Each structure stands twice: as C-alpha cells, then as structure tokens.
Amino acid sequence: MKRTLNAEDMLPNEIFCAQRSDFFEKIMAIKKDRRIPVGPDATFYFENHLTLWWQIQEMLRVEKGGAEQLADELAAYAPLLPQLFPDGSMELVATLMIEIDDLERRFRVLSNLGNVEQHIWLHVGDTKIQAIPETDIDRTDENGKTSAVHFVRFLITPKLIEDFHHKDQRIILEITHPAYHHKALLIENQRTAIKEDLT
C-alpha cells in the first residue's frame, strides 16, 4: 500500500483522458467494496492511494487548472493517505458523506447533525475505536448545521490489525449522534477490500 502521493504520481491530462475509460472500470470496481452505508443517509468511502489519485486526476481533467491546481489538490488530498507508524499501528481513512437528494430534507438533517464527526466509531470485535476527524476547518457552523462531507481517521494498533484480519471477527461501523444513531456490519467483500489498507 503506497502511503505517499506527489506530482510524480500524476499523469499529464491528455494521457489520463486518453486512458480514462480503462482507469474508470478499475477504480469503480475498487470503490464499490469500499463504500459502507450506515443508516439511510450516511455513507463512508474508505480511501487509499488509488481512490485519492483518481479524485485528483478527475479534478484536473474537469477544471484544467494545470500545475497550480495540481499543487492545491495535492495539498488537500495527499494528507488523507492512510499512514503507517513506527510502532506498527496503521490508519484507515474515510470520507463520510451525508447523501440526501431532497434539498429541504438535506438542510433539515444537516441542521440537526452538528459535530457528527465526534460520534463515529469502528468496532473490531469488542474494541471500539473513535474516529479522529480532520480539523482543517470547522465543519459545524454557529447555528449547529454540519457539512455534508467529513474526513475521518481510525488508528488501528498492531493487535487490532491482527484481529481485523481474522475472518471470523465482527467489524462494525457506527454513528452514535443523538439525531442519527445507526450501525453497519461489514460484509466479507467490504472487509477484504478495506483490510488491504492494513498491510
């Protein structure tokens, strides 16, 4: 699992566009099993080098901002790469999206989900791991309305990495916000995809 993302990893826009259809099939297959719905409105997308690489390439393709945009995109997305630490701990990193098509309902739900990023947990067997939210900006405004997009990390110790890889271990993703309390048990293909980040 590559844990850095820099300008040398990126393709020139014209080359990416020429090969985009091939990349698209591969990336969509990867993203499918890394998508974890929790309740009716929240979805976690677990990120890795390829998913973040794709996001940057797509932004460059659409906006055509060249080298200046590339620097900005790398500054935004490269820090989201899951990291490996000297003690053997590793990270899982996810984008949480509150996905509601109806604008009125979306506003109502987001207005009641202030600081939702403080109420996210990953269960590995009997151990609960609280999410560490990105703190680059305040994602809840002064009226208590939260953003539709959050970025969170889970720090997985060596013991829990071992547990995560055990095929009979239950892995649960949970949101415990007073206005939104839901959980999801990861199925086999989801676990298989995500545990690749813990290698």
Protein Blocks (a to p, Z undefined) as FASTA:
>chain_A
ZZbdcfklpccfklmmmmmmmmmmmmmmmmmmmpccehjkbccddddfklmmmmmmmmmm
mnonojmlmmmmmmmmmmmpccddfkopacdddddddddfblmlmmmmmmmmghklmmcc
cdehjbccdddddfkbccbdfkopacfbdcddddddfklmmmmmpmkbccddddfbfklc
cdddddfklmmmmmmmmZZ
